[in-house]
Amino acid sequence: LRVSHRLRDGAEVYSLGEVVGIERAREIAARMAAEDDVEYAAPDVWVRRQSVSMNDTHFSQQWALSARLLGYQGTAAFSDAWRFAQGSGAVVAVIDTGILQHEDLSTKVINGYDFVSDLSIAGDGNGRDADPSDPGDYCTSRNEDSSWHGLMMSSIAAAVSNNGRGISGALPAGRVLAVRALGRCGGWLSDVADAIAWSAGEAVAGVPGNATPASVISLSLGSAPGLRCADYGYLQAAVNAAISR
């Protein structure tokens, strides 16, 4: 074992020096957790963006937002709420592949931080830094092109409305805090955990403080084996910290 880096709550991320399956990683973690001076031990888990189909480019086709007006059932119906509130002052942290410049988001994006710590997947030549730009998350091993998933999710959250182009965000008056945690082919749950806590306003060692804490944190990602917060102490600690704020 060798220490890779330290997380926000003081947990250390270790490298095993070899690739192991999730069950083997859980066995190793269980042995470590059994030591009297270890609070918790859990595998770091590989996570990927979730597939979302969003090809519509006109508001009239955004049935999920205008559900009741168009007669659809069981959807969000954000447009019904816009007469009362449009998200003014709200900041939505989108923890994803990063952000790109786009005319429909030009006034809405707050540059957050790049939490990708693994240089082998970073794609931008370095580790954690203050530039959350998306250099592409293409995955050669899966024969996948770059998805620009972070841009898509940011647009769904807060694209400019009533500007005669593109789509309308769910929060027309809200803003997006762009936080990058996924690189090429995916990313590590430990980086996502630090991104969650930081987005809510918690301090993370080696990272500047977040001057615009989010009131909503969006994560459109998942892992192959599935997980529960309670099984991953570092994730639960980050969620607890975010909820406390």
C-alpha positions in Angstrom: 0.0 0.0 0.0 1.1 3.5 -0.7 -0.7 6.8 0.1 -2.0 8.5 -3.0 -3.6 11.6 -1.4 -5.6 12.8 1.5 -9.4 13.7 1.5 -11.2 16.5 3.1 -12.1 14.6 6.3 -8.5 13.4 6.8 -9.0 10.1 5.2 -6.1 8.8 3.2 -6.5 7.3 -0.3 -4.2 4.3 -0.8 -3.0 2.7 -4.0 -2.8 -1.1 -4.0 -0.3 -1.1 -6.8 -2.5 -3.4 -8.9 -6.0 -3.6 -10.3 -8.3 -5.7 -8.1 -12.0 -6.5 -8.3 -14.6 -4.9 -6.0 -15.0 -8.0 -3.8 -11.2 -8.2 -3.3 -11.1 -4.5 -2.5 -13.9 -5.0 0.0 -12.0 -7.8 1.7 -8.8 -5.7 2.0 -10.9 -2.8 3.4 -12.6 -5.0 5.9 -9.2 -6.2 7.3 -8.0 -2.7 7.6 -11.3 -1.6 9.3 -10.8 -4.3 11.9 -7.8 -2.5 13.3 -8.5 -0.6 16.5 -7.0 2.7 15.3 -9.0 2.7 12.0 -12.3 4.6 12.0 -13.4 3.2 8.6 -12.0 1.7 5.4 -13.8 1.2 2.1 -12.9 0.7 -1.5 -12.6 3.7 -3.8 -15.2 3.1 -6.5 -15.0 3.9 -10.2 -18.0 6.0 -11.3 -19.2 7.2 -14.7 -21.7 9.7 -16.1 -25.2 8.5 -16.5 -26.6 8.4 -20.0 -29.2 11.1 -20.6 -30.9 11.7 -23.9 -31.3 15.5 -24.6 -31.5 16.2 -28.3 -34.4 18.7 -28.1 -33.5 22.3 -28.9 -36.8 24.1 -28.4 -38.8 24.8 -25.3 -42.0 23.4 -26.8 -40.3 20.1 -26.8 -39.2 20.3 -23.2 -42.2 18.4 -21.9 -40.6 17.7 -18.5 -40.6 21.4 -17.7 -44.0 22.3 -19.0 -45.8 19.1 -18.1 -49.2 20.4 -17.0 -49.4 23.0 -19.8 -49.0 20.3 -22.4 -51.1 17.7 -20.6 -48.2 15.3 -19.6 -48.5 13.5 -16.3 -45.9 12.5 -13.7 -43.2 15.0 -14.6 -41.6 18.0 -12.9 -43.8 20.9 -14.3 -41.2 23.5 -13.5 -43.0 26.1 -15.7 -46.0 26.0 -13.3 -43.7 27.2 -10.5 -42.0 30.0 -12.5 -44.8 32.5 -11.8 -43.8 32.2 -8.1 -40.0 31.7 -8.3 -37.4 31.1 -11.0 -34.4 30.3 -8.8 -33.1 33.8 -8.2 -30.0 33.6 -6.0 -29.9 29.8 -6.2 -26.6 28.2 -7.0 -26.6 24.6 -8.4 -23.3 22.7 -8.3 -23.0 20.4 -11.2 -20.4 17.8 -10.4 -19.6 16.2 -13.7 -17.1 16.2 -16.6 -16.6 20.0 -16.4 -17.9 22.9 -18.4 -17.5 24.5 -21.8 -18.4 28.0 -23.0 -21.8 28.2 -24.6 -24.0 31.2 -25.5 -27.0 29.8 -23.7 -25.0 29.7 -20.4 -22.7 32.7 -20.9 -24.0 34.6 -17.9 -24.9 31.7 -15.7 -21.7 29.7 -15.0 -19.5 30.2 -11.9 -16.1 28.6 -12.4 -15.7 26.2 -9.6 -12.8 23.7 -9.4 -11.3 20.6 -11.0 -11.2 17.8 -8.5 -9.8 15.1 -10.8 -6.7 13.8 -9.0 -5.7 10.9 -11.2 -3.3 12.1 -13.9 -4.0 9.1 -16.0 -7.6 10.2 -16.7 -7.3 14.0 -16.2 -6.9 14.8 -19.9 -5.7 18.3 -19.1 -2.1 17.5 -18.2 -2.4 18.1 -14.5 -4.3 17.1 -11.3 -6.6 19.3 -9.2 -6.7 22.9 -10.2 -9.0 25.9 -10.5 -9.9 25.3 -14.1 -13.1 23.1 -14.4 -13.0 23.2 -18.2 -14.0 19.9 -19.9 -11.1 18.6 -22.1 -13.2 15.7 -23.2 -14.0 12.4 -21.5 -13.6 10.1 -24.5 -12.9 6.5 -23.6 -10.8 4.5 -26.0 -11.3 1.2 -24.2 -15.1 1.6 -24.5 -14.9 3.1 -28.0 -16.8 6.2 -26.7 -16.4 9.8 -28.0 -16.5 12.7 -25.5 -19.9 13.3 -24.1 -19.7 17.0 -22.9 -22.0 15.7 -20.2 -21.2 18.4 -17.8 -22.3 21.1 -20.3 -25.5 19.2 -21.0 -26.4 18.9 -17.3 -25.5 22.6 -16.6 -27.8 23.6 -19.5 -30.7 21.5 -18.2 -30.2 23.2 -14.8 -29.9 26.9 -15.8 -29.8 27.7 -19.5 -30.9 31.3 -20.2 -34.6 31.6 -21.0 -36.5 33.9 -23.2 -33.5 34.7 -25.4 -34.9 33.2 -28.6 -32.5 30.3 -28.8 -31.6 26.9 -27.4 -33.5 25.7 -24.4 -34.7 27.0 -21.0 -33.1 25.8 -17.8 -35.1 24.5 -14.9 -34.0 27.5 -13.0 -34.1 30.4 -15.4 -32.7 32.9 -12.8 -30.3 30.4 -11.1 -26.6 29.9 -11.6 -24.3 26.9 -12.1 -21.2 26.2 -10.1 -19.1 24.1 -12.5 -17.2 21.3 -10.6 -15.2 18.7 -12.5 -14.8 15.3 -10.9 -15.0 12.9 -14.0 -12.2 12.5 -16.5 -11.6 10.1 -19.4 -13.8 7.0 -19.0 -15.1 8.2 -15.6 -13.6 9.1 -12.2 -13.1 8.1 -8.6 -15.7 8.3 -5.9 -13.2 9.8 -3.5 -12.8 12.8 -5.8 -16.6 13.1 -6.0 -16.8 13.1 -2.2 -14.4 16.0 -1.9 -16.3 17.8 -4.6 -19.6 17.3 -2.8 -18.3 18.8 0.5 -16.5 21.7 -1.2 -19.6 22.6 -3.3 -21.5 23.0 -0.1 -18.9 25.3 1.4 -16.7 22.9 3.4 -13.0 23.4 3.4 -10.8 20.9 1.4 -7.1 20.8 2.1 -5.1 22.3 -0.8 -8.2 23.8 -2.5 -9.2 27.5 -2.2 -12.4 28.1 -0.3 -15.7 28.1 -2.2 -17.0 31.7 -2.3 -20.4 30.7 -3.8 -21.6 27.6 -1.9 -24.4 25.7 -3.7 -27.9 25.2 -2.3 -28.4 22.3 -4.7 -25.8 19.7 -5.8 -26.5 17.7 -9.0 -24.8 14.4 -9.6 -25.7 12.5 -12.7 -23.3 9.6 -12.3 -23.2 6.1 -11.0 -21.1 2.9 -10.5 -21.3 -0.6 -11.8 -21.5 -2.5 -8.5 -23.9 0.0 -6.9 -23.2 1.6 -3.5 -24.8 3.0 -0.4 -23.4 6.0 1.4 -23.2 4.1 4.7 -20.8 1.6 3.1 -18.3 4.3 2.1 -17.3 6.4 5.1 -15.7 9.1 3.0 -18.8 9.5 0.9 -21.1 9.5 4.0 -18.9 12.1 5.6 -19.1 14.4 2.6 -22.9 14.0 2.4 -23.2 14.8 6.1 -21.0 17.9 5.7 -23.1 19.1 2.8 -26.4 18.5 4.6 -25.2 20.3 7.7 -24.8 23.4 5.5 
